[in-house]
Amino acid sequence: MFKSGPLNLITDVAGLKVGNAQDQRLKSGVSVVVCEEPAVAGVQVLGGAPGTRETDLLEPHTLVQAVNAITLSGGSAFGLDAPSGVQAALREQGLGFTVAGYNVPIVPGAILFDLPNGGDKDWGRYSPYRELGYEAAINAATGAFPLGTIGAGTGATIVGMKGGLGSASTVLPNGITIGALVAVNALGSVTVGDTDHFWAAPFEIGEEFGGLGWPAPIPANAQTLRSKATPAIANTTIAIIATDAKLTKAEAKRLAISAHDGFTRAIWPAHTPLDGDLVFSLATGRTEKVLDQADYIELYAAAGATMARAIARGVFHATPEERDLVPTWSERRQQR
């Protein structure tokens, strides 16, 4: 049986810091994972409508072997400005790679679509996402951070309720730690049918998202496809899976692929043509353990389980704000 880390957050992975910045009037924000030392990274995109920056350089056959940070942002394509703000903050701190005498921080990023969510998007000539990215990076720290309506999850929604920023961690029997950070803004549903029970229930540790388990019996409408009433492009779940294990770029890509299992365990349906579902992976290499075949299988299995838990926790911890168009999970449960 898996157990969570002490914080049950991605910051249980040694070598990582997390920062969040948001604007409640805008109903959007940015989350960033900053690597204390450059970390091996990968990516896997399985949604049909992604929005990304610098994902090509993460492929195993490309030159760059490590990154300085990963950015998750709201704002649709406007949010692709956020990594520029993160890059500026890291450059001021002297973080990056030296190229011909110049310091270049490597900051891939991805965005979700949260424009029609009740927030004021009349920001003038330039969007605020570069500054939000800068603020998130400056505030990045080890230790605990809030979940739910914060950072990239500030304006996120799912079917009939608010989404949010989720995180979880797992410590494997061999001592390896794995953690997930996810902004949940899916086309589909994270609960079973019209119940309050999370699809991710079999992977729950303790009562980290309510302890409800699966409904009994499973409702007849569990397989009914339910999607958001907002415009079809208002979707996408973006995430980071991280470990302190030493991985190659190819192994990091396999980690990102495996973490997508958590999407399919926690969201119904996932990976649709109208979602930009994406997982970045990070390997800090802080542990000295040499992995054998059984260790890799366990690591990749834990990636999916940890991601599923993080998705449920993001929705579970969402909080109500002014001008919300849909209730939170807690509000909907209280109304029943």
ZICOR-V645254 format. One line per field, one symbol per residue. ss: DSSP state (H for helix, E for strand, L for the rest). phi: phi as a letter, one per 20 degrees, with the letter a starting at -180 (. if undefined). burial: + if it has 9 or more other ideal C-beta (glycine too) atoms within 8 Angstrom, else -. A space follows every 50 residues. Layout:
# ZICOR-V645254
ss->???
phi->???
burial->???
This chain:
# ZICOR-V645254
ss->LLELLLLLLHHHLLLEEEEEEEELLLLEEEEEEEEEEEEEEEEEELLLLL LEELLHHHLLLLLLLLEEEEEEELLHHHHHHHHHHHHHHHHHLLLLEEEL LEEELLEEEEELLLLLLLLLLLLLLLLLHHHHHHHHHHLLELLLLLLELL HHHLLLEELLEELEEEEEEEELLLLLEEEEEEEELLLLELELLLLLLEHH HHHLLLLLLLLLLLLLLLLLLLLLLLLLLLLLLLLLLEEEEEELLLLLHH HHHHHHHHHHHHHHHHLELLLLLLLLLEEEEEELLLLLLLLLHHHHHHHH HHHHHHHHHHHHHHHHLLLLLLLLLLELHHHHHHHL
phi->.fcefgelcfffffocccccbbcffflaacccddefcgdfcbbbdceece cbcleffefgeeffebceacddbfnlfffffggfffgfffffemeqdecl ndecfdcfbbccecfecneedeenfdfeffffffffffefbfnfbfdneb lfegdfccfmaferecbabcdfgenfdccccbdebffedddeldeeeegf gfdfdmcfcomemefcffffefeffccfefggeecodcbcdcbefeceff ffffffffffgfffedcceclffdddgbcecccfmfeefeedgfffffff fffffffgfffffffgefcfcgmfecfegfffffff
burial->-+-++-+++++++-+++++++++--++++++++++--++++++++-++++ +++++-+++----+-+++++++++++-++++++++++++++---+++--- --+-++++++++++--+-+-------++++-++++++-++----+-++++ +++++++++-++++++++++++---++++++++++++++++++--+++++ +-+++--++-----+---+-------++-----++++++++++++++-+- ++++++++++++++++++++++-++++++++++++-+-+-+---++-+++ ++++++++++++++++++-----+--+++-++----
